[in-house]
Amino acid sequence: MVKIVRRTSKKAGLPPGTPVHVGERKSEGIKITIIDYDNNIFEMREARNVEECLAYKNKPTITWINVDGLHEVSSISDIGKCFDIHPLIIEDIVNTEQRPKTDIFDDYIFIVLKMHSWEEKTKEIGVEQVSLILGQNFVLTFQEREGDVFETVRNRIRNGKGKIRGLKADYLAYVLIDAVVDNYFKVLESVGDEIEYIEEELLRNPTSQTLNKIHVLKREIIFLRKSVWPLREIINKVEREDTALIQASTDIYLRDLYDHTIQIIDTVETFGDVISGMLDVYLSSVSNRLNEIMKVLTVFAAIFIPLTFIAGIYGMNFDTKASPLNMPELNWYYGYPFSLGIMAIIGISLFIFFKRKGWV
C-alpha cells in the first residue's frame, strides 16, 4: 500500500543540490546497462563502473544508459558529472518521492515519471519512480530496481524492428515514455476487473471485508491520479517547447501520446466516481439490511405487546375474597386455557394483518 506520510526529513538543512536518497532501498546494488546503436551497429553490455559511460557521451551513435538502483548516491552523482547534469537534477533523481515533472535545459531534458504495476497477490498498485534524461545523442534512465516495462523496447532495438534504429535519441525517449504510459492501461484493466469483482460481492453479500477492499482501492486510485495528472503537463510541455533536442518528426508521436494520457485520466476519474458510488451502495445496502432486521423485530414486538399486556394484568393476583371486583377470572375453571386462547387469537390475528400489509 502506498504511504501517505513521506519521510524526507533527512534532507532538512542540507544545501541545495546535495543528493540524498529518499525512499525505500529496492535493490542490492547498482546495475548500469549500456545499449549503443544506429542503423548498422548494435551493442548491449553491462558496465563494470561509471567511467565506462563517459566514452559514450559524444559518440555519433544513439546511446541508452539504464541505471537500476538509486541508493548508491555517489555513483549516480558520478554519472551526472560524466554527462554534465546539474546537481539539482541529481538530487531529484535520488529522491523517489519526487512529483512527476519535466525540466528543459539547453543541453538536455529531464523528465520524472511514475511506473505502476498491479500486484495480483495483494490487489494493490505498485509504484516505482523512473527518471529520464534526454541529451543530443543519449538517453539516461534511472530506476529504483531491476525489472521494468522496457523489455519490448530493448527487443525492438536488438532486432531492428520499426523506426527506432533509424531515428534520433528523442524518438527513443518517446518510445520509453510511451511504454510507461501503455503500462497504465494494463494496470487500469486489472483495476477494472477488481472493481467488477467487488461490485458483484457488494450486491450479493457485502461484509466488512468488502468495505475494506473498497477503501483500499479508493486509496490506490487517489495515488494513481496523482501520478497520471502531471503526465499531461509533461508531454504538453515537451511537445510545445522550442528545443533542438526534439525533432519536428517526433511531434506527431508526442501528440498521440498526449491523447493516450487524456484517455488514462478519463478512465481514472471514472473509476474514482464508480468507487465513490460503491461506498454509497455499501452504506445503503447495510442500512437496508438493518432496516429489514429492525422491521422483523418490530413486528414480533408488536405481536407480543398485547400478549404481555394480558399476562401483566393476570399477574397482579388481587384476592377475590377481599372484593368481588378483584379479578374474578382467577376462580374460573377454564380461566388459564381461556387466557392462552385469547393470546393465541390476538397473536395470529396481528401476524395475518402484518402479512397482508407486506410488513413481514
KAVENCOR-V168471 format. One record per backbone hydrogen bond with DSSP energy under -0.5 kcal/mol. CO is the residue of the C=O (numbers start at 0). NH is the residue of the N-H. Records with the same first field share a line. If there is no record, write none. Layout:
# KAVENCOR-V168471
CO->NH + NH
This chain:
# KAVENCOR-V168471
3->5
5->7
7->10
8->11
10->13
14->17
16->18
21->95
23->25
30->32 + 67
31->46
32->65
33->44
34->63
35->42
36->61
40->37
42->35
44->33 + 46
46->31
48->51
49->52 + 53
50->53
51->54
52->55
53->56
61->36
62->64 + 138
63->34 + 65
64->140
65->32 + 67
66->68 + 142
67->30
70->72
71->75
72->76
73->77
74->78
75->79
76->80
77->81
78->82
79->84
80->83
85->88 + 89
86->90
87->91
88->92
89->93
90->94
93->21 + 95
94->97
100->111
102->104 + 109
107->104
108->133
109->102
110->131
111->100
112->114 + 129
113->115
114->127
116->118 + 125
117->119
118->122 + 123
123->118 + 125
125->116
127->114
128->143
129->112
130->141
131->110
132->134 + 139
133->108
135->168
136->62
137->134
138->64
139->132
140->66
141->130
142->68
149->153
150->154
151->155
152->156
153->157
154->158
155->159 + 160
160->163
162->165 + 166
163->166
167->170 + 171
168->172
169->173
170->174
171->175
172->176
173->177
174->178
175->179
176->180
177->181
178->182
179->183
180->183 + 184
181->184 + 185
182->186
183->187
184->188
185->189
186->190
187->191
188->192
189->193
190->194
191->195
192->196
193->197
194->198
195->199
196->200
197->201
198->202
199->203
200->204
201->205
206->210
207->211
208->212
209->213
210->214
211->215
212->216
213->217
214->218
215->219
216->220
217->221
218->222
219->223
220->224
221->225
222->226
223->227
224->228
225->229
227->230 + 231
228->231 + 232
229->233
230->234
231->235
232->236
233->237
234->238
235->239
236->240
240->242
242->245
244->246
246->249 + 250
247->250
249->253
250->254
251->255
252->256
253->257
254->258
255->259
256->260
257->261
258->262
259->263
260->264
261->265
262->266
263->267
264->268
265->269
266->270
267->271
268->272
269->273
270->274
271->275
272->276
273->277
274->278
275->279
276->280
277->281
278->282
279->283
280->284
281->285
282->286
283->287
284->288
285->289
286->290
287->291
288->292
289->293
290->294
291->295
292->296
293->297
294->298
295->299
296->300
297->301
298->302
299->303
300->304
301->305
302->306
303->307
304->308
305->309
306->310
307->311
308->312
309->313
311->314
312->315
318->321 + 322
322->325
324->326
326->329
327->330
328->331
331->334
333->337
334->338
335->339
336->340
337->341
338->342
339->343
340->344
341->345
342->346
343->347
344->348
345->349
346->350
347->351
348->352
349->353
350->354
351->355
352->356
353->357 + 358 + 359
354->357
